[in-house]
Amino acid sequence: LTFITNTNSKKEVFMGVHEPSLNITIPLVLLAFGSILVGYWAKEIILSNVVAPIVTSGVKIIPLLFSLSGGLLAFVIYDSSMAYTVFKSQSIFIYIYHSVYTFFNS
């Protein structure tokens, strides 16, 4: 949904866009591999003697519910703050489409 509308950038900006040189790419690749390696080692060191707990499915789904409810709350707050820009006389489908479209493209 990010690339639905036209860009606000000038043509001169696009002419200067390029991939980073090797001076940047090589350190970033080394940092990526290093972080993966350290993360793997830390997991093995910290969790090597720990028995995995038995967790029910209800407990596992709680973070998903909080994430979805947080996203819905953000949408409702944003929509209520921008409600004055949309004409309420339109049909409900147009109103929902416009609300979702402006939420993702503003």
C-alpha positions as CSV (number, residue, x, y, z in Angstrom):
1,L,0.0,0.0,0.0
2,T,3.0,2.3,0.2
3,F,3.4,2.7,-3.5
4,I,-0.2,3.2,-4.6
5,T,0.0,7.0,-5.0
6,N,2.5,9.0,-7.1
7,T,5.6,10.2,-5.4
8,N,6.2,13.8,-4.1
9,S,9.9,13.7,-5.0
10,K,11.4,15.6,-7.9
11,K,13.0,14.0,-10.9
12,E,16.4,15.3,-9.9
13,V,16.2,13.3,-6.7
14,F,15.5,10.1,-8.7
15,M,18.4,10.7,-11.0
16,G,20.8,10.6,-8.0
17,V,19.4,7.3,-6.5
18,H,21.9,4.4,-6.5
19,E,22.9,1.4,-4.5
20,P,25.5,2.0,-1.8
21,S,29.1,1.4,-2.6
22,L,31.1,-1.5,-1.2
23,N,32.5,0.8,1.5
24,I,29.0,0.6,3.1
25,T,27.8,-2.8,1.9
26,I,30.7,-4.9,3.2
27,P,30.4,-3.6,6.8
28,L,26.7,-4.0,6.8
29,V,26.9,-7.6,5.7
30,L,29.6,-8.3,8.3
31,L,27.4,-6.8,11.0
32,A,24.4,-8.9,9.8
33,F,26.3,-12.1,10.0
34,G,27.9,-11.1,13.4
35,S,24.5,-10.3,14.9
36,I,23.0,-13.6,13.7
37,L,26.0,-15.5,15.1
38,V,26.0,-13.8,18.5
39,G,22.3,-14.3,18.7
40,Y,22.6,-18.0,18.1
41,W,25.5,-18.3,20.6
42,A,23.6,-16.3,23.2
43,K,20.5,-18.5,22.8
44,E,22.6,-21.6,23.2
45,I,24.3,-20.3,26.3
46,I,21.2,-19.0,28.0
47,L,18.8,-21.7,27.1
48,S,21.1,-24.7,27.1
49,N,19.9,-26.2,30.4
50,V,16.4,-24.8,30.5
51,V,13.4,-27.1,30.0
52,A,10.8,-25.7,27.7
53,P,7.7,-24.7,29.5
54,I,4.3,-26.2,28.5
55,V,2.1,-23.3,27.5
56,T,-1.5,-23.6,26.4
57,S,-2.6,-22.2,23.1
58,G,-4.7,-19.6,24.8
59,V,-1.7,-18.0,26.4
60,K,0.3,-18.2,23.1
61,I,-2.4,-16.2,21.2
62,I,-2.5,-13.3,23.7
63,P,0.3,-11.3,22.0
64,L,-1.5,-11.7,18.7
65,L,-4.7,-10.3,20.2
66,F,-2.9,-7.4,21.8
67,S,-1.2,-6.6,18.4
68,L,-4.5,-6.7,16.5
69,S,-6.3,-4.7,19.1
70,G,-3.5,-2.1,19.1
71,G,-3.6,-1.8,15.3
72,L,-7.4,-1.4,15.4
73,L,-7.2,1.2,18.2
74,A,-4.6,3.1,16.1
75,F,-6.9,3.0,13.1
76,V,-9.9,4.2,15.2
77,I,-8.0,7.0,16.8
78,Y,-6.6,8.1,13.4
79,D,-10.0,7.8,11.7
80,S,-11.8,9.8,14.4
81,S,-9.2,12.6,14.2
82,M,-9.5,12.7,10.4
83,A,-13.3,12.3,10.3
84,Y,-13.9,15.9,9.4
85,T,-12.1,15.5,6.1
86,V,-14.5,12.9,4.8
87,F,-18.0,13.7,3.7
88,K,-20.4,11.6,5.8
89,S,-23.1,11.7,3.1
90,Q,-21.3,9.0,1.1
91,S,-22.1,5.4,1.3
92,I,-20.5,3.3,4.0
93,F,-18.3,1.4,1.6
94,I,-16.8,4.6,0.1
95,Y,-16.3,5.9,3.6
96,I,-14.5,2.7,4.8
97,Y,-12.4,2.6,1.6
98,H,-11.4,6.3,2.0
99,S,-10.6,5.8,5.7
100,V,-8.3,2.7,5.0
101,Y,-6.7,4.4,2.0
102,T,-5.9,7.6,3.8
103,F,-4.7,5.6,6.8
104,F,-2.1,3.8,4.8
105,N,-1.2,6.6,2.4
106,S,-0.9,9.7,4.6
